[in-house]
Amino acid sequence: MYKDLKLYITKNTYTIATESGSNLVVDRNTGNLSISESIPPTNEQESALNIYGLLGFIKFWTGDYMLTITQRELIGSIRGKSIYRVGSFQILPLAHNLDSLNENQKSQEQKFVNLLESHLKNNTFYFSYDYDLTQSVQRQALYNAEQLEGPFYKRADERFFWNRFVSTKLIEAKIDLSGFILPVIQGFVELNKCQINNKEFVWGLITRRSRHRPGTRYFSRGIDEHGHVSNFVETEQFVLYNNQELSYVQTRGSIPVFWAQVINLKYTPRLWIGENRKSLAAARAHFDEQIRIYGPQILVNLINKKGYELPMGQAYARTVEQLNDPRIFYTHFDFHSECSKMRWHRIQLLVDQLKDKLVEQGYTCYDVLNNNLKKMQTSVIRSNCMDCLDRTNVVQSTLARWVLTQQLRDLGILETNQKLEDQPEFMQNYRNVWADNADGVSCVYSGTGALKTDFTRTGQRTKMGALKDLQNSITRYVKNNFLDGNRQDAFDLFLGQYQLEYDQSPYAHSPFDIEKPLRVRVVPYILIYAIFMLLLNIIHPNYSGFKSYTSYFLLLLFWISVLISGVNFAFKHGDQFVQWPCLVKLPSTEEIRESSTFTEKGNMAPPELQKEDIL
């Protein structure tokens, strides 16, 4: 794997120079890739810059764009192999005739570039040149000889190879470009040097987000026909001590049935659940894959057992019952009910319930020096709440702490009678890292940091934490309704869910041209004007020139009635006011209704926002 690279830019080529002299030449006119031992003469170079990796290529109307890593931040090392966080990117067009485009063409091209840029800037990416971040310690220890001798990228777990789609040009090239293919994960990585009882060790987390069924909170829910669930995340907690690597893996993911929540300006959007043969087949495909990778599944469902979330819990339980697989263990822990009124210590009830399962599944212990897998984790806990964010992270951190206590005792770092909770310096670090992990996963899916992180950081639920959660909840509402359409488009573009149709004339039809009805476009302005006039007449009562109080109050009532009417109209037609994705359209009302057995009152996606695929 080539590490420190130099990029030379000329009018006709991009040349990525390596220390070995095997330089990658990208022809800007044809897009062809070749290997050369020479670099462009100085007089032909327009500029040169240091880069630290090649993410890949993506094609828009004018041709390919090359994505490069221009800054990196060292996180730490595992087995002496450095782990980096991507600091910044640069998007370089191969075409050099962009100025010749007309305004409409420039506008469309720029929208694609902006989506790509926002995805790269607003997500956190990690990579290593020689350590496989996509695979857990246990899976790496089980590599066969062919995998170890083959190209680095071929070892990668394709689920977490986030730039897999944009690497297609390099992977499918007729020449061997494996040294330039750098697998990047999206998620969270933290490595910390710790000390307990005067014994130093490294403790950390690696969180890997799946590139399958990607997206934002309300535009990506449940499962698809291939068995991929939304917001699937693998989190690996590990300890490095005296040439031993101890690892413990947990997973989270959306409830594996067909379901959707369709935004409509309401705080809690309408819930649709589809239970049919297709749903059961998709769930079977999902768990078959999970069992193949991780072993038996211990399912921990954290949603409420009453109210709005009840039907989801019932659908999940029925699905597991119908699968009738002895390798699947299901438990439903009503997190909000059990921990209500700040009784957060009651999470221990779930730990006690799962203790036998935790002992049985064990953890990974790998002797690096002797290349010996001494212990294996034989199953995995798959946790979920509605979003697989807030409650899920609290429970995962609690279960991981229980396992970590056993690991440190087995290593002799903790005495048999010692508790991890009695190590204040380490626990502060532990809680902060898990809280940062929660924020990292949540920001990508919901648009804000996680809720309940005050408990994760301090071990206590606080009033300030509750206020912070309220702020995040309001921010989520705004982003989910008015900004997530663009964020979903950015996911779909970068991960290849949407690709331009080149058999059509370029710019013949823009996917962004979705015109809303005039009444929908006018209402926001009416509301703003009504609020302005209402405030103006309250602050300056004499502004309108009315001499009697009756006329003044009638005017106030008029603007209040305009405001109320506008708000009522907006909520009645809420699905027309929110921001929808433009690239990969959502299912239509009829499609979701046909696959749903339970509905609640609410609005559905507008008819023009349709897609042939069911969620």
C-alpha positions in Angstrom: 0.0 0.0 0.0 1.5 3.3 -1.1 1.6 5.9 1.7 3.0 9.4 1.2 2.2 10.5 -2.3 2.9 13.5 -4.5 0.3 14.7 -6.9 1.5 16.6 -10.0 -1.1 18.5 -12.0 -0.7 19.3 -15.7 -3.2 20.4 -18.3 -3.6 16.8 -19.6 -2.7 14.6 -16.7 -2.8 14.0 -13.0 0.3 12.0 -11.9 0.3 10.4 -8.4 4.0 9.7 -7.7 5.1 7.0 -5.2 8.4 6.4 -3.4 8.8 3.2 -5.4 8.5 5.0 -8.7 5.3 3.2 -9.9 3.4 6.3 -10.6 -0.3 6.4 -11.4 -1.1 8.6 -14.4 -4.7 9.8 -15.0 -5.4 11.1 -18.5 -7.7 14.1 -18.0 -9.0 13.9 -21.6 -9.9 10.2 -21.7 -10.0 9.2 -18.0 -7.7 6.3 -18.8 -5.3 5.0 -16.0 -1.8 3.9 -16.6 1.5 3.3 -14.7 4.6 5.3 -15.4 8.1 5.5 -13.9 8.4 9.2 -14.8 6.8 12.4 -13.6 5.8 15.4 -15.7 8.6 17.8 -16.5 8.7 20.9 -14.3 7.8 23.2 -17.2 4.5 21.3 -17.7 3.5 21.2 -14.1 0.7 23.6 -13.2 0.9 22.7 -9.5 2.0 19.9 -7.1 0.7 18.9 -3.7 1.2 16.2 -1.1 -1.7 13.7 -0.7 -2.1 10.8 1.7 -4.4 8.6 -0.2 -6.7 8.2 -3.1 -10.4 7.7 -2.2 -11.4 7.0 -5.8 -13.3 8.5 -8.7 -16.9 9.5 -9.3 -18.5 10.4 -12.6 -20.8 13.3 -13.3 -22.0 14.8 -16.6 -18.6 16.4 -17.5 -16.7 13.3 -16.7 -14.7 11.9 -13.7 -13.8 13.7 -10.5 -10.8 12.4 -8.5 -11.1 12.3 -4.8 -7.9 12.7 -2.8 -7.0 12.9 0.9 -5.0 16.0 1.5 -4.7 16.0 5.4 -4.6 13.2 8.0 -4.5 13.1 11.8 -2.8 10.3 13.7 -5.1 8.6 16.1 -2.7 6.0 17.4 -1.3 2.6 16.4 -2.2 -1.1 16.7 0.7 -3.6 16.4 2.9 -0.6 15.4 0.5 0.1 12.5 -0.7 3.7 12.4 -4.4 4.6 12.4 -5.5 8.0 10.8 -8.5 10.2 10.7 -9.1 12.0 7.4 -8.5 15.7 8.0 -9.5 17.1 4.6 -10.2 16.2 1.0 -9.8 17.7 -2.4 -12.2 17.0 -5.3 -10.4 17.4 -8.6 -12.2 17.4 -12.0 -10.6 15.7 -14.9 -12.4 17.9 -17.3 -10.8 21.4 -17.8 -13.6 22.9 -19.9 -16.1 23.6 -17.1 -16.1 27.3 -18.0 -17.6 26.4 -21.4 -20.8 25.1 -19.8 -23.9 27.3 -19.9 -25.5 28.4 -16.6 -28.0 25.5 -16.5 -25.3 23.0 -17.0 -23.0 24.6 -14.4 -25.9 24.7 -11.9 -26.6 21.0 -12.3 -22.9 20.0 -12.2 -22.3 22.2 -9.2 -25.2 20.6 -7.2 -23.7 17.2 -7.6 -20.3 18.5 -6.5 -21.8 20.3 -3.5 -23.6 17.1 -2.4 -20.3 15.2 -2.7 -18.4 17.9 -0.8 -21.0 18.0 2.0 -20.9 14.3 2.4 -17.1 14.3 2.7 -17.0 17.3 5.1 -19.8 16.3 7.4 -18.8 12.7 8.0 -15.8 11.3 9.9 -13.6 8.8 8.1 -10.6 6.7 9.2 -8.0 4.6 7.4 -4.8 2.7 7.8 -2.2 1.7 5.2 -1.4 -1.6 6.8 -4.0 -2.4 9.5 -7.4 -3.6 8.3 -9.9 -1.3 10.1 -12.9 -3.0 8.4 -12.3 -6.3 10.2 -12.4 -7.2 13.9 -9.4 -8.7 15.7 -11.1 -12.1 15.6 -11.8 -12.0 11.8 -8.2 -10.8 11.1 -6.8 -13.7 13.2 -8.8 -16.1 11.0 -7.3 -14.8 7.7 -6.2 -17.6 5.4 -2.9 -17.5 3.5 -4.5 -16.3 0.3 -6.0 -13.3 2.0 -2.7 -12.4 3.7 -0.7 -12.6 0.5 -3.3 -10.9 -1.7 -4.0 -7.2 -2.2 -4.8 -5.3 1.0 -8.2 -4.1 -0.2 -9.4 -7.6 -0.9 -9.2 -8.5 2.8 -11.6 -5.7 3.6 -15.1 -6.4 4.8 -17.2 -5.0 1.9 -19.9 -3.9 4.4 -17.6 -1.3 5.9 -15.5 -0.4 2.9 -17.2 3.0 2.7 -15.4 4.2 -0.5 -16.0 0.8 -2.3 -18.2 2.4 -5.0 -15.8 5.3 -5.8 -12.9 2.8 -5.9 -14.6 0.9 -8.7 -12.5 2.5 -11.4 -9.3 1.4 -9.7 -10.6 -2.1 -8.8 -11.8 -2.8 -12.4 -8.8 -1.3 -14.1 -7.0 -3.6 -16.6 -3.8 -3.0 -14.8 -2.9 -3.8 -11.2 -3.6 -0.7 -9.1 -4.1 -2.4 -5.8 -1.4 -0.3 -4.2 -3.5 2.8 -4.7 -6.8 1.3 -3.3 -7.2 2.5 0.2 -10.2 1.1 2.2 -11.8 3.9 4.3 -14.3 3.3 7.1 -17.0 5.8 8.3 -17.6 5.7 12.0 -15.5 6.3 15.1 -12.0 5.3 16.3 -10.4 6.2 19.6 -7.2 4.7 21.1 -6.1 5.6 24.7 -3.1 4.7 26.8 -4.4 3.8 30.2 -3.0 2.7 33.6 -4.6 0.7 36.4 -2.6 -0.7 39.3 0.6 0.6 37.7 0.0 -1.5 34.6 -0.1 0.2 31.3 -2.4 -0.9 28.5 -4.2 0.5 25.4 -7.9 0.6 25.4 -10.1 1.8 22.6 -13.1 1.6 20.3 -13.6 1.0 16.6 -17.0 1.7 15.3 -17.8 0.7 11.7 -20.9 1.9 9.9 -22.3 -0.3 7.1 -22.6 1.2 3.6 -25.6 -0.9 2.9 -29.0 0.7 3.2 -27.4 4.0 4.1 -29.1 7.2 4.9 -30.7 9.6 7.4 -33.0 8.9 10.2 -36.5 9.1 8.6 -35.5 8.4 5.0 -33.8 5.1 5.9 -35.7 2.7 8.2 -36.1 -1.0 8.7 -34.9 -3.6 6.2 -34.6 -4.1 2.5 -35.3 -7.1 0.4 -31.6 -8.1 0.5 -31.6 -8.3 4.3 -29.7 -5.1 4.9 -31.0 -2.9 7.8 -30.7 0.8 8.2 -28.0 2.2 10.5 -26.2 -1.1 11.0 -23.1 -0.5 13.1 -20.5 -2.8 14.5 -18.6 -1.6 17.5 -15.4 -3.3 18.7 -14.0 -2.6 22.1 -10.4 -3.8 22.5 -7.5 -4.0 24.9 -3.8 -4.2 23.9 -1.5 -5.5 26.7 1.8 -7.5 26.6 1.4 -8.6 22.9 -2.1 -9.7 23.6 -5.2 -8.2 21.8 -8.5 -8.7 23.6 -11.6 -7.8 21.6 -15.3 -7.6 22.2 -17.8 -6.9 19.4 -21.4 -5.7 19.6 -23.8 -4.7 16.8 -26.8 -2.4 16.4 -29.3 -2.0 13.6 -32.8 -1.0 12.7 -35.6 -3.4 13.6 -35.5 -6.0 10.7 -39.0 -5.7 9.3 -40.4 -3.4 6.6 -41.3 -0.2 8.3 -41.2 3.5 7.7 -41.8 6.8 9.4 -42.8 9.5 6.9 -42.0 13.0 7.8 -44.9 15.4 7.8 -43.9 18.3 10.1 -45.3 16.4 13.1 -42.8 15.7 15.9 -43.6 12.0 15.8 -44.2 11.1 12.1 -46.7 8.5 10.9 -45.6 4.9 11.4 -46.1 2.2 8.8 -45.3 -1.4 9.4 -45.3 -4.1 6.7 -45.4 -7.7 7.7 -45.7 -10.2 4.9 -43.8 -13.1 3.3 -41.3 -10.7 1.8 -40.6 -9.1 5.2 -40.0 -12.6 6.7 -37.7 -13.6 3.9 -35.7 -10.4 4.3 -35.4 -10.9 8.0 -34.2 -14.5 7.4 -31.6 -13.2 5.0 -30.5 -10.7 7.5 -30.0 -13.1 10.4 -28.5 -15.8 8.2 -25.7 -13.3 7.3 -25.4 -12.1 10.9 -25.1 -15.7 12.2 -22.5 -16.5 9.5 -20.3 -13.6 10.5 -20.9 -13.4 14.2 -22.5 -16.6 15.4 -25.7 -16.9 17.4 -27.6 -13.7 17.9 -28.6 -12.3 21.3 -31.3 -9.7 20.4 -31.9 -6.9 22.9 -34.9 -4.8 22.0 -35.0 -1.5 24.0 -38.2 0.2 22.6 -41.3 0.9 24.7 -43.8 -1.8 25.4 -46.7 0.6 25.2 -47.8 3.6 23.2 -46.4 4.6 19.8 -43.6 2.1 19.8 -45.6 -0.9 20.9 -46.5 -2.1 17.3 -42.9 -2.2 16.4 -42.0 -4.4 19.4 -44.9 -6.7 18.5 -43.8 -6.9 14.9 -40.2 -7.7 15.9 -41.3 -10.4 18.3 -43.6 -12.0 15.8 -40.8 -12.0 13.2 -38.4 -13.8 15.5 -41.1 -16.2 16.5 -41.9 -17.1 12.9 -38.2 -17.5 12.1 -38.1 -20.2 14.8 -34.3 -20.3 14.8 -32.6 -21.8 17.9 -29.6 -19.6 17.2 -31.6 -16.5 18.0 -32.3 -15.4 21.5 -34.7 -12.5 21.9 -35.3 -10.3 25.0 -37.4 -7.1 25.3 -36.2 -4.6 27.9 -38.4 -1.5 28.1 -35.6 1.0 28.7 -37.8 4.1 29.3 -40.1 2.3 31.7 -37.4 0.5 33.7 -35.2 3.6 34.0 -37.9 6.2 34.4 -37.7 9.0 37.0 -33.9 9.0 36.8 -33.5 5.4 37.9 -30.7 4.7 35.5 -29.0 2.2 37.8 -31.7 -0.2 36.8 -29.9 -0.9 33.5 -28.1 -3.4 35.8 -31.3 -5.5 35.6 -30.6 -6.1 31.9 -26.9 -7.0 32.6 -28.0 -9.4 35.3 -30.5 -10.9 32.8 -27.8 -11.4 30.2 -25.0 -12.4 32.5 -25.1 -16.1 31.6 -25.2 -15.2 27.9 -22.2 -12.9 28.3 -20.2 -15.6 30.0 -21.1 -18.1 27.4 -20.2 -15.9 24.4 -16.8 -14.9 25.9 -14.5 -12.6 24.0 -11.5 -12.7 21.6 -8.0 -13.1 22.9 -5.2 -13.1 20.3 -1.6 -13.7 21.1 0.2 -11.5 18.5 3.7 -12.8 19.3 2.8 -16.4 18.6 0.0 -15.8 16.1 -2.3 -17.8 18.3 -6.1 -17.2 18.7 -6.4 -18.2 22.4 -10.1 -17.3 22.9 -13.0 -16.6 20.5 -16.2 -14.7 20.9 -18.9 -17.2 19.9 -22.0 -15.0 19.6 -22.9 -11.3 19.5 -25.4 -9.0 21.2 -27.5 -7.1 18.7 -29.1 -4.1 20.4 -31.7 -1.7 19.0 -34.1 1.1 19.9 -36.2 3.0 17.4 -33.2 4.9 16.0 -30.4 2.6 17.3 -28.7 5.6 18.7 -29.4 6.9 22.3 -30.8 4.0 24.4 -28.7 1.6 22.3 -25.4 3.3 23.1 -26.1 3.5 26.8 -26.8 -0.2 27.0 -23.9 -1.1 24.8 -21.5 0.9 26.9 -22.8 -0.8 30.1 -22.5 -4.3 28.6 -19.0 -3.5 27.3 -18.0 -2.4 30.8 -19.0 -5.7 32.3 -17.0 -7.6 29.7 -14.0 -5.3 30.1 -14.0 -6.0 33.8 -13.7 -9.7 33.1 -10.9 -9.1 30.5 -8.8 -6.9 32.8 -9.1 -9.5 35.6 -8.1 -12.3 33.3 -5.0 -10.2 32.2 -4.1 -9.6 35.8 -4.5 -5.8 35.5 -7.5 -5.8 37.9 -7.4 -7.9 41.1 -10.2 -10.5 41.4 -12.0 -8.4 44.0 -11.6 -5.1 42.2 -14.3 -3.3 40.2 -13.7 -1.1 37.1 -16.1 1.4 38.6 -13.6 1.9 41.5 -11.0 3.3 39.0 -12.2 7.0 38.7 -9.5 8.1 36.3 -10.1 5.3 33.9 -13.9 5.5 34.2 -13.9 9.1 33.2 -11.9 8.3 30.1 -14.1 5.2 29.4 -17.4 7.2 29.7 -16.2 10.1 27.6 -15.0 7.8 24.8 -18.3 5.9 24.7 -20.2 9.2 24.7 -18.1 10.5 21.8 -18.8 7.3 20.0 -22.5 7.9 20.6 -22.2 11.4 19.1 -20.2 10.1 16.2 -22.9 7.5 15.2 -25.8 9.8 15.9 -24.6 12.9 13.9 -24.4 10.8 10.7 -27.9 9.3 11.1 -29.9 12.0 12.9 -28.0 15.2 12.3 -27.2 15.9 16.0 -25.2 14.4 18.8 -26.7 11.5 20.8 -29.2 12.0 23.7 -28.6 10.7 27.2 -24.8 11.2 26.9 -24.8 12.9 30.3 -25.4 9.4 31.8 -22.7 7.9 29.6 -20.2 10.6 30.5 -20.9 10.8 34.3 -22.8 7.7 35.2 -25.8 9.9 36.3 -28.8 11.4 34.6 -28.8 15.2 35.2 -31.2 18.1 34.6 -28.6 19.8 32.5 -28.4 16.6 30.5 -32.1 16.6 30.0 -32.0 20.2 28.8 -29.2 19.3 26.4 -31.4 16.5 25.1 -34.3 18.9 24.6 -32.0 21.1 22.5 -30.8 18.2 20.4 -34.4 17.0 20.0 -35.5 20.3 18.6 -32.4 20.5 16.3 -33.2 16.9 15.1 -36.8 18.0 14.3 -35.6 20.9 12.2 -32.9 18.9 10.4 -35.0 15.8 9.8 -37.8 17.9 8.2 -36.0 20.6 6.3 -32.4 19.5 5.7 -32.2 15.7 5.5 -33.4 15.5 1.9 -30.0 16.9 0.8 -28.1 14.7 3.3 -29.9 11.6 1.9 -29.0 12.6 -1.6 -25.4 12.9 -0.6 -25.4 9.4 0.8 -27.0 8.0 -2.3 -24.6 9.8 -4.6 -21.3 8.8 -2.8 -22.3 5.2 -2.1 -23.6 4.6 -5.6 -27.3 4.2 -4.8 -27.9 6.9 -7.5 -25.9 6.9 -10.7 -26.3 9.2 -13.7 -28.0 7.8 -16.8 -25.5 8.5 -19.6 -27.7 7.1 -22.3 -29.7 10.3 -22.0 -28.7 13.6 -23.3 -26.7 15.4 -20.6 -28.7 18.0 -18.7 -31.9 16.9 -20.5 -33.6 16.5 -17.2 -32.4 17.5 -13.8 -33.3 15.3 -10.9 -33.4 18.4 -8.7 -36.3 19.9 -10.7 -39.2 19.1 -8.4 -41.6 22.0 -8.4 -43.8 22.4 -5.4 -47.4 23.7 -5.9 -47.8 27.5 -5.7 -49.8 27.4 -2.5 -47.1 25.5 -0.8 -44.4 27.9 -1.9 -46.5 30.9 -0.8 -47.6 29.8 2.7 -44.1 30.2 4.3 -44.0 33.8 3.2 -47.5 34.5 4.4 -46.6 33.0 7.8 -43.4 35.2 8.0 -45.4 38.3 7.1 -48.1 37.5 9.6 -45.6 37.0 12.4 -43.9 40.3 11.4 -47.1 42.3 11.4 -48.3 40.8 14.6 -45.1 41.6 16.4 -45.0 45.1 14.8 -48.5 45.9 16.1 -47.7 44.6 19.6 -44.5 46.5 19.9 -45.9 49.7 18.2 -49.7 49.7 18.9 -50.1 53.1 17.2 -48.4 51.9 14.0 -51.7 51.2 12.2 -53.4 54.5 13.2 -56.4 53.0 14.9 -57.9 55.2 17.6 -60.2 52.7 19.3 -59.1 49.6 21.2 -61.8 47.6 19.4 -60.2 48.2 16.0 -56.7 47.5 17.4 -57.7 44.1 18.9 -59.6 43.2 15.7 -56.4 43.8 13.7 -54.5 41.6 16.2 -57.1 38.9 15.9 -56.9 39.1 12.1 -53.1 38.5 12.0 -53.4 35.8 14.7 -56.1 34.1 12.5 -53.9 34.3 9.4 -51.1 32.8 11.5 -53.2 29.9 12.8 -54.7 29.2 9.4 -51.3 29.1 7.8 -50.0 26.7 10.5 -53.1 24.5 10.2 -52.6 24.3 6.4 -48.9 23.5 6.8 -49.6 20.6 9.2 -52.5 19.4 7.1 -50.3 19.2 4.1 -47.1 18.6 6.0 -45.5 16.3 3.5 -45.5 19.1 1.0 -43.4 21.4 3.2 -40.6 19.1 4.2 -37.4 18.5 2.2 -37.5 15.2 0.3 -34.5 13.5 -1.4 -34.3 14.2 -5.1 -32.0 11.4 -6.4 -33.5 8.2 -5.1 -37.2 8.7 -4.6 -39.2 7.4 -1.7 -42.0 4.8 -2.2 -45.4 6.1 -3.0 -48.3 6.1 -0.5 -50.0 3.2 -2.3 -46.8 1.1 -2.2 -46.3 1.5 1.5 -49.9 1.0 2.3 -50.1 -2.2 0.3 -47.1 -3.6 2.3 -48.4 -2.3 5.7 -50.6 -4.1 8.2 -50.7 -1.3 10.8 -51.1 2.5 10.3 -51.7 5.6 12.3 -53.3 8.8 11.2 -51.0 11.1 9.3 -49.9 12.2 5.8 -48.0 10.3 3.3 -45.3 11.1 0.7 -46.6 13.3 -2.1 -47.5 11.4 -5.4 -44.6 12.9 -7.3 -42.1 11.5 -4.9 -42.2 7.9 -5.8 -39.9 5.0 -6.4 -40.6 1.5 -7.6 -38.7 -0.2 -4.7 -40.4 -0.9 -1.4 -38.6 0.2 1.7 
